[in-house]
Amino acid sequence: MGRSSKDKRDIYYRLAKEEGWRARSAFKLLQLDEEFNLFKGVSRAVDLCAAPGSWSQVLSRKLRGKESSEDVKIVAVDLQAMAPLPGVTQIQGDITKISTAQEIIRHFEGQSADLVVCDGAPDVTGLHDVDEYIQAQLLLAIFRGKDVTLLYSQLKIFFTSVTCAKPRSSRNSSIEAFVVCQNYSPPEGYVPNMSNPLLDHSYDVDFNQLEGPNRIIVPFLACGDLSAFDSDRTYPLQLDSNKEYQYLPPTQPPIRPPYQQACHLRKNNLLATEDSPSVLLDDSLSAMKLDTNKENDRTSRNS
């Protein structure tokens, strides 16, 4: 299978490279903004589970514009390291820790965030982890399952508008969706407390049997222009008859991803060996660096 095969199978992966985005997920946030106007009036934004940084890229370009703005503050948080982005402060930490929330608040000089976005796994994006630094809007990536009503119900307590949206760049074959929460309005006297999570998975097993006002059903909205590319369709490499297709490498390769060592061990048939893990890791890093340098050299010669 050639290296251009993914360009045919995933049009948004290809477009991300052509437009300089770090990942195809950038189009999800762009399409959600087209529908909900998320960035209007935003000067303080938080990107949780940010790596590899495509959503932080979108925030940087949309909020800062072509010129740097001192009034705009963007914080990106992730357990993994991430390549730097202009105008984005990076915090390598756990979003479920109070120390991480305090560090974000310090960066905003005690002010609340105007927008919090999170494209992370649902099991680490409970409301109790992020309401410490929410002011106006919240955007969460979720998987629509039988228990998602619990999340909707709790979000409705804190936001006057809760909508479940699916951008065109999100595959129809995936149960992935995004909850867009607007107009943050917590109950009177509510004090955020991360030591007492709201999401409790020991709730009544018959919860989803409730009907009427006891069950919250939020609107579901498909985002993106109808003329946009279909994320589940395979497209030819030659999209424009006036422009010849040229393969492009990813905009930003991962920085020491957790799977890096495993890939090197598998490639060299070392998974079953008893060599020292530290030695294998050093070998893995050296090999990855060498491969990256070779790829950069090839790109320079072709450009």
C-alpha positions in Angstrom: 0.0 0.0 0.0 1.6 3.3 -1.1 2.0 6.3 1.1 -0.6 8.2 -1.0 -3.4 5.7 -0.2 -4.5 7.5 2.9 -4.8 10.7 0.9 -7.4 8.9 -1.3 -9.2 7.3 1.6 -9.3 10.3 3.9 -9.9 13.6 2.2 -9.7 15.7 5.4 -6.3 14.1 6.3 -5.1 15.2 2.9 -6.6 18.7 3.2 -5.0 19.1 6.6 -1.6 18.6 5.2 -2.2 20.9 2.2 -3.5 23.7 4.5 -0.9 23.3 7.2 -3.0 21.8 9.9 -1.5 19.3 12.3 -4.4 16.9 12.1 -7.7 16.5 10.3 -9.6 17.3 13.5 -9.0 21.0 12.8 -11.8 20.9 10.3 -14.2 19.7 13.0 -13.6 22.8 15.0 -13.8 25.0 12.0 -17.1 23.6 10.9 -18.5 23.8 14.4 -17.5 27.5 14.5 -19.3 28.1 11.2 -22.5 26.9 12.8 -22.2 28.2 16.3 -19.9 31.3 15.9 -17.9 30.0 18.8 -15.0 32.5 18.6 -17.0 35.7 18.7 -15.9 37.9 21.6 -13.4 35.2 22.8 -10.1 36.5 24.2 -9.3 33.7 26.7 -9.5 30.1 25.5 -8.5 26.7 26.9 -7.8 23.6 24.7 -7.9 20.4 26.9 -6.3 17.2 25.6 -4.7 19.4 23.0 -2.0 17.2 21.4 -1.0 17.1 18.6 -2.3 20.7 18.5 -4.7 21.1 15.6 -7.5 22.7 17.7 -4.9 25.0 19.3 -3.8 25.9 15.8 -7.4 26.9 14.9 -7.7 29.0 18.1 -4.4 30.7 17.4 -5.3 31.6 13.8 -8.9 32.6 14.5 -8.4 34.5 17.7 -5.0 36.1 17.1 -5.5 36.9 13.4 -2.6 37.7 11.2 -1.0 39.9 13.8 -0.1 39.1 17.4 -2.6 40.3 20.0 -1.6 40.8 23.7 -5.2 40.6 24.7 -5.7 37.1 23.5 -4.6 34.3 25.8 -4.7 30.6 24.7 -3.7 27.7 27.0 -3.2 24.2 25.7 -3.2 21.3 28.1 -2.2 17.7 27.5 -0.3 14.8 29.2 1.9 14.5 26.0 4.4 17.0 24.8 3.4 19.1 21.9 5.4 21.2 19.4 5.2 25.0 20.1 2.5 27.2 18.5 2.6 31.0 18.2 0.6 32.7 21.0 -0.3 29.4 22.7 0.9 28.6 26.3 1.4 24.9 26.8 0.9 23.0 30.0 1.9 19.4 30.2 -0.3 18.0 32.9 -3.4 16.1 33.9 -6.7 17.9 33.5 -8.2 16.0 36.4 -5.7 17.5 38.8 -6.6 20.7 40.7 -3.0 21.9 40.3 -3.5 22.0 36.5 -6.7 24.0 36.9 -4.9 26.4 39.2 -2.1 26.8 36.7 -4.6 27.7 33.9 -6.3 30.3 36.2 -2.9 31.8 37.0 -2.2 32.3 33.4 -5.5 34.1 33.0 -4.6 36.2 36.0 -7.7 35.0 37.9 -10.2 35.7 35.1 -12.4 32.9 33.7 -12.1 31.5 30.3 -14.5 32.6 27.5 -14.2 29.2 25.7 -13.1 25.7 26.7 -12.7 23.1 24.0 -11.8 19.5 24.4 -11.3 16.8 21.7 -10.2 14.2 24.2 -11.6 10.8 25.2 -14.9 11.0 27.0 -13.7 9.3 30.1 -11.5 12.3 30.9 -13.8 15.1 30.0 -16.4 15.0 32.8 -17.9 18.4 33.7 -16.3 18.2 37.1 -12.9 18.5 35.5 -13.5 21.6 33.5 -16.1 23.8 35.2 -13.3 25.2 37.4 -12.3 27.4 34.5 -15.5 27.9 32.4 -17.2 31.2 31.9 -19.2 31.2 28.7 -18.9 28.3 26.3 -17.8 24.6 26.4 -17.2 22.2 23.6 -16.8 18.5 24.3 -16.1 15.5 22.2 -18.3 12.6 23.1 -19.3 9.1 22.0 -23.1 8.9 21.7 -24.1 5.9 23.8 -27.0 4.7 25.9 -25.7 6.6 29.0 -25.0 9.9 27.3 -28.3 11.3 28.7 -26.6 11.6 32.1 -24.1 14.0 30.7 -26.7 16.0 28.9 -28.8 16.3 32.1 -25.8 17.6 34.1 -24.7 20.1 31.4 -28.2 21.5 31.2 -27.8 22.5 34.9 -25.0 24.8 34.0 -25.7 26.0 30.5 -28.9 27.5 29.0 -28.1 26.0 25.6 -26.9 22.5 25.0 -26.7 21.1 21.5 -25.3 17.8 20.2 -23.5 18.5 16.8 -21.7 16.4 14.2 -19.5 18.2 11.7 -19.2 16.9 8.1 -15.5 16.1 8.7 -16.6 13.6 11.4 -17.2 10.2 9.8 -20.8 9.0 9.6 -19.5 5.6 10.5 -18.4 6.9 13.9 -20.6 7.5 16.9 -18.4 10.5 17.7 -20.2 13.8 18.2 -19.7 17.1 20.0 -21.7 18.8 22.7 -21.8 22.5 22.3 -22.7 24.3 25.5 -23.4 28.0 25.5 -24.4 30.7 28.0 -22.8 29.4 31.2 -25.2 30.0 34.0 -24.5 27.9 37.1 -27.0 27.5 40.0 -26.9 30.3 42.5 -24.3 29.7 45.1 -22.5 26.9 43.2 -18.8 26.7 43.9 -16.7 24.5 41.5 -15.2 21.6 43.4 -13.0 19.1 41.5 -12.8 16.8 44.6 -16.5 16.0 44.4 -17.2 14.9 40.8 -20.7 15.4 39.4 -20.5 12.4 37.1 -21.3 9.4 39.2 -21.5 6.1 37.3 -23.4 4.4 40.1 -26.7 6.1 39.1 -29.9 4.2 38.6 -29.6 1.6 35.9 -33.1 2.4 34.8 -32.2 6.0 34.2 -32.7 5.8 30.4 -36.2 4.4 30.8 -37.4 7.8 32.1 -39.7 9.9 29.8 -41.0 13.4 29.6 -39.5 16.2 31.7 -37.4 13.7 33.7 -35.3 12.9 30.6 -33.3 15.6 28.8 -33.1 15.3 25.0 -30.8 17.9 23.5 -31.1 19.1 19.9 -28.9 17.2 17.4 -27.4 19.3 14.6 -25.3 18.3 11.6 -22.6 21.0 10.8 -20.8 21.9 7.7 -21.8 23.1 4.2 -23.7 20.5 2.2 -21.1 20.9 -0.6 -18.3 20.0 1.8 -16.3 16.8 1.3 -17.8 13.6 2.6 -15.4 12.1 5.3 -16.5 8.5 4.5 -16.0 8.8 0.7 -12.8 7.9 -1.2 -11.7 10.7 -3.6 -9.2 10.6 -6.5 -5.8 12.1 -6.0 -6.3 14.5 -8.8 -9.0 16.8 -7.4 -8.2 19.8 -9.5 -7.6 19.3 -13.2 -5.4 22.4 -13.2 -3.2 21.3 -10.3 -1.1 18.2 -10.2 -1.3 16.1 -7.1 1.8 16.0 -4.9 2.2 14.0 -1.8 2.9 16.0 1.3 4.2 14.7 4.7 2.3 15.5 7.9 2.6 19.1 9.0 4.0 18.3 12.4 5.2 14.7 13.3 4.4 13.6 16.9 6.9 14.5 19.6 7.9 11.3 21.4 4.5 9.7 21.2 3.8 6.8 23.7 3.8 4.3 20.9 7.2 5.3 19.6 9.2 2.6 21.4 6.7 -0.1 20.6 6.8 0.7 16.8 10.6 0.5 16.8 10.6 -2.8 18.7 8.1 -4.3 16.4 9.9 -3.1 13.3 13.1 -4.7 14.5 11.6 -7.9 15.9 12.6 -7.0 19.4 9.3 -7.3 21.2 10.2 -10.6 22.8 13.8 -9.8 23.7 15.1 -9.3 27.2 17.2 -6.2 26.5 17.2 -3.3 28.8 14.1 -1.0 28.3 16.3 2.1 28.6 18.7 0.9 25.9 15.8 0.0 23.6 14.2 3.5 24.2 17.5 5.2 23.3 17.7 3.1 20.1 14.1 3.9 19.3 14.7 7.7 19.7 17.8 7.6 17.6 16.1 5.6 14.9 13.1 7.9 14.8 15.3 11.0 14.6 17.3 9.5 11.8 14.1 8.6 9.9 12.8 12.2 10.4 16.0 13.7 9.1 15.9 11.5 6.0 12.3 12.5 5.4 13.1 16.2 5.8 16.1 15.9 3.4 13.8 14.3 0.8 11.2 17.0 1.2 13.9 19.7 0.8 15.2 18.2 -2.4 11.7 17.9 -3.9 10.7 21.5 -3.0 
